[in-house]
Amino acid sequence: MKTSLRPLFIICVIDVLGFGILIPLVPYMAERFGIEPQLITPILGAYSLCQLIAAPLWGRLSDRYGRRPILMLSLAGACVSYVMLGFAENVWWLLASRVLAGFMAGNLSAAFAYASDVSEPHKRAASMGIVGAAIGVGFMIGPAVGGVLAGDNVNTANFVLPAAVSACLSIVAIMLVWLKLPESHDPRAQPGGRGSVHRFGPLRLLRERPGLRLIALAALCVTCSQAILESIFAIWALARFGFGPRTVGLIMFALAFVAVAMQAGLVRMLVPRFGEMRVAMFGVCAYVLGLLIVADAAHLSSTLFGLALCGLGVGAFNPSASSLASRQSLPGDRGAVMGTYQASTSLARVIGPFASGPIYAAFGPAAPFIAGACVTLPALLFVWRARPGATPDAVANES
């Protein structure tokens, strides 16, 4: 299938841009409501807890009904959650908006499944890198836009305007899916139609496919550490340097810029030469080193250098791991496999925020970053043990 990934790239950028706008704002909103750091980060984790529950379901539904309807439905739900967030007057409305957004966060697994649908096996890592780069662009621009819209004064920051912009972006993304994105997966074209779609749950997939299980564990480690960094950074930066939403948003912009450059450019050159496994392992090492530098940073310059290494590591690991996971799929269960893989990252994004605040409060500002480095290291072993062999994808291509 020769479908262009350009429309999907634009849709993912717009979608994640809307989400990214709010990333640096939620901790400040919670603090305005008088919430302690150890309770702020679990609010961020509530989003991922609901995404964890919903992601495999959305993946299976996209196998059964196609990618486009799932993308449009999840984008509509995200739009409603942004409106709720903008009008939140207490911590309960803030939490409710994050819960709804998490339940509707099925678009990423559907987007990765779409990219896998339209890619030849030997180009799948590059396609995953394109989608990952689109997500990275949204995360790169979003926090900066959100910080600028909110302002840098913690006491007078405007949270309604960023939420309204995010809601409008979701509407734009829905229109683009409807008008510009052709369906990549017709369940009726599968042998036996919709009834033949893979119905295994995520636990059964993980049990029956050891390669998928190992890659999912590696992604859980790396993403858990990433979630620790993202959830605590605004609180840490406010306490360490007195930074408000605008400055934190701009720093997160710089972090994401490095990750996007890696995913959009260098990964496409490195994977054909070194393979997905080695590139993923390089990403793990770079990320661990970056976290240790941030933990020991006494000045902004060393903090930025450590964050740049973290961005380099994430940019190398994510598309390589996604490609390795997609190799464990068959044409009829690709959405379920990618939904299961995304569920592992969602679980990590639950664990990370729920742990980062209490670790910060109990052991000090550097502790979450050191803990993140320790959590990331086992990913090296998992990726190495999952080195390519006879995967379901390979078997299907030979038959």
C-alpha positions as CSV (number, residue, x, y, z in Angstrom):
1,M,0.0,0.0,0.0
2,K,1.4,3.3,-1.1
3,T,-0.7,5.6,1.1
4,S,1.2,8.7,2.1
5,L,1.9,9.3,5.8
6,R,1.8,13.1,5.4
7,P,-1.9,13.5,6.5
8,L,-1.3,11.2,9.5
9,F,1.8,13.2,10.4
10,I,-0.2,16.5,10.3
11,I,-3.1,15.0,12.3
12,C,-0.8,13.6,15.0
13,V,1.0,16.9,15.3
14,I,-2.2,18.9,15.8
15,D,-3.6,16.3,18.2
16,V,-0.5,16.1,20.4
17,L,0.0,19.8,20.2
18,G,-3.4,20.3,21.9
19,F,-2.4,17.8,24.6
20,G,1.1,19.3,24.9
21,I,-0.2,22.8,25.5
22,L,-1.5,21.7,28.9
23,I,1.5,19.7,30.0
24,P,3.3,22.5,31.9
25,L,0.1,23.9,33.2
26,V,-1.5,21.1,35.2
27,P,1.0,21.2,38.1
28,Y,0.6,24.9,38.4
29,M,-3.2,24.6,38.4
30,A,-3.0,21.9,41.1
31,E,-0.7,24.1,43.2
32,R,-3.2,27.1,42.8
33,F,-5.8,24.8,44.3
34,G,-3.5,24.2,47.3
35,I,-2.4,20.6,46.5
36,E,1.0,19.3,47.8
37,P,3.6,17.9,45.4
38,Q,3.1,14.3,46.4
39,L,-0.6,14.7,45.4
40,I,0.0,16.8,42.2
41,T,1.8,14.1,40.3
42,P,-0.9,11.4,40.8
43,I,-3.3,13.8,39.1
44,L,-1.1,13.5,36.0
45,G,-0.9,9.7,36.6
46,A,-4.7,9.5,36.5
47,Y,-4.7,10.3,32.8
48,S,-2.3,7.4,32.1
49,L,-4.2,5.0,34.4
50,C,-7.3,5.5,32.3
51,Q,-5.3,5.3,29.0
52,L,-3.9,2.0,30.3
53,I,-7.4,0.7,30.6
54,A,-8.6,2.0,27.3
55,A,-5.6,1.6,24.9
56,P,-6.0,-2.2,24.2
57,L,-9.8,-1.7,23.7
58,W,-9.2,1.1,21.2
59,G,-6.6,-1.0,19.4
60,R,-9.0,-3.9,19.0
61,L,-11.9,-1.6,18.0
62,S,-9.6,-0.1,15.3
63,D,-9.0,-3.7,14.0
64,R,-12.7,-4.4,14.0
65,Y,-14.1,-1.1,12.6
66,G,-11.1,0.7,11.0
67,R,-8.6,3.3,12.1
68,R,-10.5,6.4,11.0
69,P,-13.6,6.1,13.3
70,I,-11.4,5.4,16.3
71,L,-9.3,8.4,15.6
72,M,-12.3,10.7,15.2
73,L,-14.1,9.4,18.3
74,S,-11.0,9.7,20.6
75,L,-10.3,13.2,19.3
76,A,-13.9,14.3,20.1
77,G,-13.5,12.9,23.6
78,A,-10.2,14.9,24.0
79,C,-12.0,18.0,23.0
80,V,-14.6,17.7,25.7
81,S,-11.9,17.0,28.3
82,Y,-10.1,20.3,27.3
83,V,-13.3,22.2,27.8
84,M,-13.7,20.7,31.3
85,L,-10.1,21.5,32.2
86,G,-10.6,25.1,31.1
87,F,-13.6,25.6,33.4
88,A,-12.2,23.7,36.3
89,E,-12.7,25.6,39.6
90,N,-11.4,22.9,42.0
91,V,-9.1,19.9,42.0
92,W,-12.1,17.5,41.4
93,W,-12.9,19.1,38.0
94,L,-9.2,19.0,37.2
95,L,-9.1,15.3,38.0
96,A,-12.3,14.6,36.1
97,S,-10.9,16.2,32.9
98,R,-7.7,14.1,33.1
99,V,-9.8,10.9,33.6
100,L,-11.9,11.6,30.5
101,A,-8.9,12.5,28.5
102,G,-7.2,9.3,29.5
103,F,-10.2,7.1,28.5
104,M,-10.3,8.8,25.1
105,A,-6.6,8.5,24.4
106,G,-7.0,5.8,21.8
107,N,-5.6,7.8,18.9
108,L,-1.9,7.0,19.4
109,S,-2.3,3.2,19.2
110,A,-4.6,3.7,16.2
111,A,-2.1,6.0,14.6
112,F,0.8,3.6,15.1
113,A,-1.4,0.8,13.7
114,Y,-2.2,3.0,10.7
115,A,1.5,3.6,10.0
116,S,2.2,-0.1,10.3
117,D,-0.7,-0.9,7.9
118,V,0.7,1.3,5.1
119,S,4.4,0.4,5.5
120,E,6.5,-2.4,4.0
121,P,8.3,-4.4,6.7
122,H,11.7,-3.1,5.9
123,K,10.5,0.5,6.1
124,R,8.4,0.1,9.2
125,A,11.0,1.6,11.6
126,A,11.1,4.7,9.5
127,S,7.3,4.9,9.4
128,M,7.2,4.5,13.2
129,G,9.8,7.2,13.4
130,I,7.7,9.6,11.3
131,V,4.7,9.1,13.6
132,G,7.0,9.4,16.6
133,A,8.4,12.6,15.2
134,A,4.9,13.9,14.7
135,I,4.1,13.2,18.4
136,G,7.4,14.8,19.3
137,V,6.7,17.9,17.3
138,G,3.4,18.3,19.2
139,F,5.1,17.8,22.5
140,M,7.9,20.1,21.4
141,I,5.6,23.0,20.3
142,G,2.7,22.4,22.7
143,P,4.4,23.2,26.1
144,A,6.0,26.3,24.7
145,V,2.6,27.5,23.3
146,G,0.9,26.6,26.6
147,G,3.5,28.4,28.7
148,V,3.3,31.6,26.5
149,L,-0.5,31.6,26.6
150,A,-0.6,31.1,30.3
151,G,2.2,33.6,31.2
152,D,5.1,33.2,33.6
153,N,3.5,34.6,36.8
154,V,2.3,31.6,38.8
155,N,-0.3,33.6,40.6
156,T,-2.0,35.2,37.6
157,A,-1.4,32.5,34.9
158,N,-4.3,32.2,32.5
159,F,-5.4,28.5,32.2
160,V,-8.6,29.1,30.2
161,L,-7.0,30.3,27.0
162,P,-4.7,27.3,26.5
163,A,-7.5,24.9,27.2
164,A,-9.7,26.7,24.6
165,V,-6.9,26.5,22.0
166,S,-6.5,22.8,22.7
167,A,-10.2,22.1,22.2
168,C,-10.1,24.0,18.9
169,L,-7.1,22.0,17.7
170,S,-9.0,18.7,18.4
171,I,-11.8,19.9,16.2
172,V,-9.3,20.7,13.4
173,A,-7.8,17.3,13.7
174,I,-11.2,15.6,13.5
175,M,-11.9,17.5,10.2
176,L,-8.6,16.5,8.8
177,V,-9.2,12.8,9.6
178,W,-12.6,13.0,7.9
179,L,-11.4,14.9,4.8
180,K,-7.8,13.8,4.2
181,L,-7.1,10.4,5.8
182,P,-8.1,7.4,3.8
183,E,-8.9,4.2,5.7
184,S,-5.9,1.9,5.9
185,H,-7.5,-1.2,7.4
186,D,-10.7,-2.7,6.0
187,P,-11.8,-5.6,8.4
188,R,-14.1,-7.0,5.7
189,A,-11.0,-7.6,3.5
190,Q,-9.6,-10.0,6.1
191,P,-10.4,-13.7,5.7
192,G,-13.8,-14.2,7.3
193,G,-14.5,-10.4,7.6
194,R,-14.8,-8.8,11.0
195,G,-15.3,-12.1,12.7
196,S,-11.6,-13.0,12.0
197,V,-10.2,-10.1,13.8
198,H,-7.8,-11.0,16.6
199,R,-9.8,-11.1,19.9
200,F,-7.0,-12.0,22.3
201,G,-6.6,-9.7,25.3
202,P,-3.3,-8.0,26.0
203,L,-2.3,-10.5,28.7
204,R,-2.7,-13.4,26.3
205,L,-0.8,-11.6,23.6
206,L,2.1,-11.0,26.0
207,R,2.0,-14.6,27.2
208,E,2.1,-16.1,23.7
209,R,4.6,-13.7,22.1
210,P,7.8,-13.5,24.1
211,G,9.4,-10.9,21.9
212,L,6.4,-8.6,22.4
213,R,6.6,-9.2,26.1
214,L,10.3,-8.2,26.3
215,I,9.9,-5.1,24.2
216,A,6.9,-4.1,26.2
217,L,8.9,-4.5,29.4
218,A,11.7,-2.3,27.9
219,A,9.2,0.3,26.9
220,L,7.7,0.2,30.4
221,C,11.1,0.9,32.0
222,V,12.0,3.8,29.7
223,T,8.6,5.4,29.7
224,C,8.3,5.1,33.5
225,S,11.5,7.0,33.9
226,Q,10.3,9.5,31.3
227,A,7.1,10.0,33.2
228,I,9.0,10.6,36.4
229,L,11.0,13.4,34.7
230,E,8.0,15.0,33.0
231,S,5.7,14.9,36.0
232,I,8.2,16.3,38.5
233,F,10.1,18.8,36.3
234,A,7.8,21.8,36.7
235,I,7.7,21.3,40.5
236,W,11.5,20.8,40.6
237,A,12.2,23.8,38.4
238,L,9.9,26.1,40.4
239,A,11.7,25.1,43.7
240,R,15.2,25.1,42.2
241,F,15.1,28.1,39.9
242,G,11.7,29.8,40.5
243,F,10.6,29.1,37.0
244,G,6.9,29.7,36.0
245,P,4.8,28.0,33.2
246,R,6.4,30.0,30.3
247,T,10.0,29.1,31.2
248,V,9.2,25.5,31.9
249,G,7.3,25.3,28.6
250,L,10.3,26.6,26.7
251,I,12.7,24.2,28.4
252,M,10.4,21.3,27.5
253,F,10.3,22.7,23.9
254,A,14.1,22.3,23.8
255,L,14.0,18.8,25.2
256,A,11.4,17.7,22.6
257,F,13.3,19.4,19.8
258,V,16.3,17.1,20.3
259,A,14.0,14.0,20.4
260,V,12.2,15.1,17.2
261,A,15.4,15.7,15.4
262,M,16.6,12.2,16.4
263,Q,13.3,10.5,15.4
264,A,12.8,12.4,12.1
265,G,16.4,12.2,10.9
266,L,19.1,10.2,12.6
267,V,17.0,7.1,13.4
268,R,16.2,6.7,9.7
269,M,19.9,6.6,9.0
270,L,21.0,4.6,12.0
271,V,18.5,1.7,11.9
272,P,19.5,0.4,8.4
273,R,23.1,0.4,9.5
274,F,23.0,-0.8,13.1
275,G,19.5,-2.3,13.4
276,E,16.6,-1.5,15.7
277,M,18.0,-3.4,18.7
278,R,21.4,-1.5,18.8
279,V,19.7,1.9,18.3
280,A,17.2,1.2,21.1
281,M,20.0,0.2,23.4
282,F,22.0,3.4,22.6
283,G,18.8,5.3,23.5
284,V,18.6,3.7,26.9
285,C,22.2,4.5,27.7
286,A,21.9,8.1,26.6
287,Y,18.7,8.6,28.6
288,V,20.3,7.1,31.8
289,L,23.3,9.4,31.5
290,G,21.1,12.4,30.9
291,L,19.1,11.8,34.1
292,L,22.2,11.4,36.2
293,I,23.5,14.7,34.9
294,V,20.2,16.5,35.7
295,A,20.2,14.9,39.2
296,D,23.6,16.4,39.9
297,A,23.1,19.7,38.1
298,A,23.8,22.9,40.1
299,H,23.3,25.3,37.2
300,L,20.9,25.7,34.3
301,S,23.5,25.0,31.7
302,S,24.3,21.5,33.1
303,T,20.5,20.9,33.5
304,L,19.9,21.7,29.8
305,F,22.8,19.4,28.7
306,G,21.4,16.5,30.7
307,L,17.9,17.1,29.3
308,A,19.4,17.2,25.8
309,L,20.9,13.7,26.3
310,C,17.5,12.6,27.6
311,G,15.8,13.8,24.4
312,L,18.5,12.1,22.3
313,G,17.8,8.8,24.2
314,V,14.1,9.0,23.9
315,G,14.3,9.9,20.2
316,A,16.5,6.8,19.5
317,F,14.5,4.3,21.7
318,N,10.9,5.0,20.9
319,P,10.7,4.4,17.1
320,S,13.1,1.5,17.4
321,A,11.1,-0.2,20.1
322,S,7.8,0.5,18.3
323,S,9.1,-1.1,15.2
324,L,10.3,-4.2,17.1
325,A,6.9,-4.4,18.7
326,S,5.1,-4.2,15.3
327,R,7.2,-7.1,14.0
328,Q,5.3,-9.3,16.5
329,S,1.9,-8.7,14.7
330,L,-0.1,-10.3,11.9
331,P,-2.0,-8.2,9.4
332,G,-5.3,-8.9,11.2
333,D,-4.1,-8.1,14.8
334,R,-1.8,-5.2,14.3
335,G,-4.0,-2.8,16.1
336,A,-4.3,-5.2,19.1
337,V,-0.5,-5.7,19.2
338,M,0.2,-1.9,19.1
339,G,-2.6,-1.3,21.6
340,T,-1.0,-3.8,23.9
341,Y,2.4,-2.2,23.4
342,Q,0.9,1.3,24.1
343,A,-0.7,-0.2,27.2
344,S,2.7,-1.0,28.6
345,T,3.7,2.7,28.1
346,S,0.5,3.8,29.7
347,L,1.2,1.6,32.7
348,A,4.6,3.3,33.0
349,R,2.9,6.7,32.8
350,V,0.8,5.6,35.7
351,I,3.7,4.4,37.8
352,G,6.0,7.3,37.1
353,P,3.7,10.2,38.3
354,F,2.4,8.3,41.3
355,A,6.0,7.6,42.4
356,S,7.7,10.9,41.5
357,G,5.9,13.2,44.0
358,P,6.3,11.0,47.0
359,I,10.0,10.3,46.1
360,Y,10.6,14.0,45.8
361,A,8.9,14.8,49.1
362,A,10.6,12.0,51.0
363,F,14.2,12.0,49.6
364,G,14.8,15.4,48.1
365,P,14.9,17.1,44.7
366,A,17.6,14.8,43.0
367,A,15.9,11.5,44.1
368,P,13.3,11.2,41.3
369,F,16.0,11.5,38.6
370,I,18.3,9.0,40.2
371,A,15.3,6.6,40.7
372,G,14.4,7.1,37.0
373,A,18.0,6.2,35.9
374,C,17.8,3.0,38.0
375,V,14.4,2.1,36.5
376,T,15.7,2.6,33.0
377,L,18.8,0.4,33.1
378,P,16.9,-3.0,32.9
379,A,15.6,-2.0,29.5
380,L,19.1,-2.8,28.1
381,L,18.7,-6.5,29.0
382,F,15.1,-6.7,27.8
383,V,16.0,-5.2,24.4
384,W,19.1,-7.4,24.0
385,R,17.1,-10.6,24.8
386,A,14.4,-9.6,22.2
387,R,16.9,-9.5,19.3
388,P,15.1,-10.3,16.0
389,G,14.2,-13.9,15.2
390,A,11.2,-15.7,13.7
391,T,8.5,-13.1,14.5
392,P,4.8,-13.5,13.6
393,D,5.3,-10.6,11.1
394,A,8.2,-12.4,9.4
395,V,6.3,-15.7,9.2
396,A,3.3,-14.0,7.7
397,N,5.4,-12.3,5.0
398,E,7.0,-15.6,4.1
399,S,3.7,-17.4,3.7
